[in-house]
Amino acid sequence: MLTTKILLPLALSMATIMLRPTNGFSIISSSPILGIGALLLKPRNKIISSEGDDDILINSARCFTDAFWNGKTGGVKELSSSQTKTLTKQQIAEFRRRYGMKMSTTANRRAELVVCQNQSSGEVMGCAGIEVSKISTPNGISVPLAAPLMSNLAVGKKFRRRGLAEDLVKAAEELARKEWGYDECFLYVEKKNVAAMKLYKKLGYVKQWEDDSAKTLIPTDRGSIVSAPTTIVCMKKKLGGGLFGRFL
């Protein structure tokens, strides 16, 4: 998401990973984050790390625009062609800035966009981003140490109710924990996004604070895109603790 406070509304280990079966398949990999196209979800879908590949970022931005901005709470149900063009352009620029090739060549890379693709067609079904960032409270005081922050989680409308959102979140968490060495993960979510709030709570995220001074972009029925006030909720999960991580 493009807001002044939310980091665009929301990824795995060098060791072998097996997560619970979703979509009818198990997530298994012996080197999940190495190389573009690293296969994680078999046989129909796959989750890969973009590693700055521009084509993947562009296709993911298009998927995100359609999945997130169409029907955004408070906005129009269907974007106009001009709104779609504007938001897609901004989303591509944001993904390039955050996860692009420049980042992929940086030592100790700590930003990644994880993408779920249809294995046969290559169509992007959903994505999630994670990066190490300072976490700021509403009064501007940062958490003492930088921590993984998940954002840009979106699943295409025709691919929902298959557990893909859960898979993408778990992938981002595995990267942060097993490859980057962190034991907690943060995220920001708009309070009015009830479905997202419910998902994150289900996956073990716990509310830390609210900030009602944030701004978000809203596509209007007049064809414009305006900045509007919103309340964001900061949530955190203790990694490695399963569902019990919420109590740690």
C-alpha positions in Angstrom: 0.0 0.0 0.0 1.2 3.5 -0.7 0.8 5.4 2.5 3.0 7.8 4.5 3.4 5.3 7.3 2.5 1.9 6.0 5.4 0.4 4.0 3.4 -0.8 1.0 0.3 -2.8 1.8 2.7 -7.6 2.6 10.2 -14.9 1.4 13.3 -19.0 3.3 16.1 -20.9 4.6 19.3 -22.6 3.3 18.1 -25.7 5.2 15.4 -28.0 4.1 11.9 -26.6 4.9 8.6 -28.5 5.1 5.6 -26.5 6.0 2.0 -27.7 6.5 0.3 -28.8 3.2 -1.7 -26.1 1.6 -3.5 -26.0 -1.7 -3.1 -29.7 -1.7 0.7 -29.6 -1.8 3.6 -29.5 0.7 6.1 -26.7 0.6 9.5 -28.5 0.3 12.9 -27.2 -0.7 16.5 -27.8 0.0 17.7 -24.4 -1.3 14.6 -22.2 -1.5 16.1 -18.7 -1.8 19.0 -19.5 -4.2 18.4 -18.4 -7.8 15.5 -17.1 -9.6 12.8 -19.7 -10.0 13.7 -21.7 -6.9 10.8 -24.2 -6.6 8.9 -24.3 -3.3 5.3 -25.3 -4.1 4.7 -28.4 -6.1 3.4 -29.4 -8.6 0.9 -26.7 -9.7 2.2 -23.6 -8.0 5.7 -22.3 -7.1 7.0 -19.7 -4.8 10.2 -18.0 -5.8 12.3 -15.1 -4.7 12.4 -12.3 -7.2 16.1 -11.5 -6.6 15.6 -8.2 -8.3 14.5 -9.7 -11.6 12.7 -6.8 -13.4 10.2 -8.9 -15.3 9.1 -10.6 -12.1 8.8 -7.3 -10.3 6.7 -5.8 -13.1 4.3 -8.7 -13.3 4.1 -8.8 -9.5 3.3 -5.1 -9.4 0.5 -5.6 -12.0 -0.9 -8.4 -9.9 -0.7 -6.3 -6.7 -2.5 -3.4 -8.3 -5.4 -5.5 -9.5 -5.6 -7.5 -6.2 -5.1 -4.6 -3.7 -6.4 -1.4 -5.3 -9.5 -2.8 -6.9 -12.2 -2.7 -4.3 -9.9 -1.2 -1.6 -12.0 -0.2 1.4 -13.2 3.3 1.0 -12.4 3.3 -2.7 -14.0 2.2 -6.0 -14.8 -1.4 -6.7 -13.2 -1.2 -10.2 -10.4 1.1 -11.2 -10.7 3.2 -14.2 -8.1 2.7 -17.0 -6.3 5.9 -15.9 -6.3 4.9 -12.3 -4.9 1.4 -13.2 -2.2 3.0 -15.3 -1.2 5.5 -12.5 -1.2 3.0 -9.7 0.6 0.3 -11.7 3.3 2.7 -12.7 3.8 3.7 -9.0 3.7 0.1 -7.9 6.4 -0.9 -10.4 8.6 2.0 -9.3 8.1 1.1 -5.6 8.9 -2.6 -6.2 12.0 -1.7 -8.2 13.2 0.7 -5.5 12.6 -1.8 -2.7 13.5 -5.1 -4.3 15.2 -4.3 -7.6 18.5 -5.4 -9.0 20.4 -2.6 -7.1 19.3 -4.2 -3.9 20.1 -7.7 -5.1 23.8 -6.7 -5.7 24.1 -5.1 -2.2 26.1 -7.0 0.3 24.0 -8.6 3.1 20.8 -8.2 1.1 18.0 -7.7 3.5 15.0 -7.0 1.2 13.1 -9.6 -0.9 9.9 -9.9 -2.8 8.5 -13.5 -2.7 6.2 -14.4 -5.5 3.7 -17.3 -6.0 3.5 -18.3 -9.7 1.4 -20.8 -11.6 3.9 -23.4 -12.6 2.4 -24.0 -16.1 1.6 -20.5 -17.2 4.0 -18.5 -15.1 1.2 -16.1 -14.1 1.8 -14.3 -10.8 -0.8 -15.4 -8.3 0.3 -13.4 -5.3 3.3 -11.8 -3.6 4.7 -10.7 -0.3 7.7 -8.4 0.6 10.0 -8.4 3.6 12.8 -6.1 4.5 14.8 -5.2 7.5 13.7 -1.8 8.6 13.4 0.5 11.7 10.1 0.2 13.3 8.7 3.6 14.5 6.0 4.1 17.1 3.4 6.8 16.6 5.5 9.3 18.6 8.4 8.7 16.3 10.5 6.6 18.7 12.0 3.7 16.9 12.4 0.2 18.3 16.0 -0.1 19.5 17.0 -2.5 16.7 16.0 -2.8 13.1 13.7 -5.8 12.5 12.0 -7.6 9.6 9.0 -5.8 8.3 6.5 -7.6 6.1 4.5 -5.7 3.5 3.0 -5.9 0.0 1.0 -9.1 0.7 -1.6 -9.6 -2.0 -3.3 -12.5 -3.7 -5.0 -12.3 -7.1 -8.8 -12.4 -6.7 -9.2 -15.6 -8.8 -6.6 -17.4 -6.7 -8.0 -16.7 -3.3 -9.3 -19.3 -0.8 -6.4 -21.6 -1.6 -4.1 -20.8 1.3 -1.7 -18.8 -0.8 -1.7 -15.8 1.6 -0.7 -18.1 4.5 2.0 -19.7 2.3 3.5 -16.3 1.4 3.5 -15.1 5.0 5.2 -18.3 6.2 7.7 -18.0 3.4 8.6 -14.4 4.4 8.9 -15.5 8.0 11.2 -18.4 7.1 13.5 -16.1 5.2 13.7 -13.6 8.1 14.3 -16.4 10.7 16.4 -19.0 9.0 18.4 -17.0 6.5 18.6 -13.5 8.1 18.7 -14.8 11.7 15.9 -12.7 13.2 13.4 -14.1 15.8 10.5 -11.7 15.3 8.7 -10.0 12.4 6.6 -6.8 12.3 3.9 -5.6 9.9 1.6 -2.6 9.5 -2.0 -3.1 8.5 -4.9 -0.6 8.1 -7.4 -1.1 10.9 -10.3 -1.0 8.5 -8.9 -4.0 6.6 -10.8 -6.5 8.6 -9.9 -9.5 6.5 -6.2 -8.8 6.8 -6.4 -8.2 10.5 -8.2 -11.5 10.9 -5.5 -13.4 8.8 -2.6 -12.0 10.7 -4.2 -12.8 14.1 -4.8 -16.3 12.9 -1.1 -16.6 12.0 0.1 -15.5 15.4 0.6 -11.7 15.0 -0.3 -9.6 18.0 -1.2 -5.9 18.0 1.5 -3.5 19.4 0.1 -0.1 18.8 -2.2 2.0 16.6 -1.4 5.2 14.7 -4.3 7.4 13.6 -2.1 10.0 11.9 -1.2 7.9 8.8 -2.4 8.6 5.3 -3.4 6.2 2.5 -4.3 6.6 -1.2 -7.9 6.1 -2.2 -9.1 5.7 -5.8 -12.4 7.7 -6.1 -15.4 7.2 -8.3 -14.5 10.5 -10.1 -11.4 8.8 -11.5 -8.9 10.5 -9.2 -6.6 9.1 -6.5 -6.7 11.1 -3.3 -4.8 11.0 0.0 -7.0 10.2 2.9 -6.5 9.7 6.7 -6.3 6.2 8.0 -5.5 4.3 11.2 -2.7 1.7 11.0 -2.0 -1.1 13.4 1.5 -2.3 14.1 1.6 -6.1 14.7 4.4 -8.4 15.8 5.0 -12.1 15.9 7.7 -14.1 17.7 9.2 -16.4 15.0 10.0 -20.0 15.6 7.3 -20.4 18.2 4.4 -21.5 16.0 1.1 -20.3 17.3 2.6 -20.1 20.7 4.9 -17.4 19.4 2.1 -14.9 20.1 2.5 -15.4 23.9 6.3 -14.9 23.9 
